[in-house]
Amino acid sequence: MSVPVGTELSRPFLPAKNFQESKRFYEAFGFEKVLDGEVAIFRIGASSFILQNYFQKEWAENFMMQLVVDDLDAWWSHVVSLDLPARFGVPAPKPPAMQPWGLRIAYVVDPSGILWHIAQSRPKVEHDR
């Protein structure tokens, strides 16, 4: 039996402790808000997620997202320029560093406690694309 193939898209649902503040955070971060209603859909490149007006502390603080980018140093400069701790009261982002599992990653935490891994893509690694 074959699986139907077409325009499949996977979008995780992210919790928001403060829905309005989280929307401002993601717009400042560089995501495009493509829907704003009872939920908000944000997109960047080929990736997107659904921000929901729902929060459960234990879930949010264990939720992680990965954004794989072509130029982590440029993204790091962008992140630093945003002054996220002063604007949104989030922990200071952690600068890019090589991780034991082979990815160079910077870390950013959103206003709800979601940890974002901003990872440098590796040119010859298929699953980084």
Secondary structure, 3 states (H helix, E strand, C coil): CCCCCCCCCCCCEEECCCHHHHHHHHHHHCCEEEEECCEEEEEECCEEEEEECCCCHHHHCCCEEEEEECCHHHHHHHHHHHCHHHHHCCCCCEEEEECCCCCEEEEEECCCCCEEEEEECCCCCHHHC
